[in-house]
């Protein structure tokens, strides 16, 4: 789950954080925390809006990861 926290209460489009999450996944692979980031490893990405940061020009992106069990639906 990717939580996008914009700077204020105005409209936001959380999936626009995708380029940031791609870079985060690449970093997790380079750090050895993920073996790869192909679709067999990262089976889904979901985006939601989190609370506003309240600081002009400051956004926050949080990533929550969970193990996926084979055969789980």
N, C-alpha and C positions, 0 to 999 in steps of 0.2 A: 504494500500500500504506500503510495506517495501522498504526503500531505503538503499542500502548497499554502503557505501563509503569506498573503499579500501585505503591503504596507498599511493599507487602510480599509475602511468598510465598503469601498466602491466595488463595482463589478470586477470579477476576475475569471479567468479561464484556466483552471488547474492543469488540463492536459498540455498547455503551453510550456509546462516545466519539463516535458519529455527530453529536450536536449541536455538539460542538467542531469536528469536521471540516467541517461545513456552514459554520460561522463562518470557519474558515480559508479555505475555497474562496471565500466572499464577499469576504474580505480580498484574496485573490489577484486577483480580478476588479477590485476597486476600485483596486488598485495597478497595474493594467494588465499583470499577468503572465499572465493568462488573458483571452481575449476574452469569455467567458461561462462559466457552469457548468452549462449544460443538458446533457441526455443525449447530444447529438451531440459535445460537447467532453469531458466527463467520462464516459467510457463504462463505467467500472467502479470500484467501491471494494471493497477487501478489508481485513479487520481481523485482526490477529494480536497475540498477547501478546508483549511484550518483557521484558527483565530488570527486576526490581524496583528501585525507586529507593532503597530502604532508609531513606528519610526519612519519618517520620510526617507524614501530611497532604500529601505531595507526590506528584503523578502526573506523568507525562511522556507527551506524544503526539507522535510523529514522523510526517511525511508524506514518502513517496518518490513522485516523479512520473516518468513516462516518456512519450516521444512514442509515439503510436499511429499506425501506418501503415495507410492505407486498404487494405482487403482482407485484413488480417492476422487470423488466427483464433487 
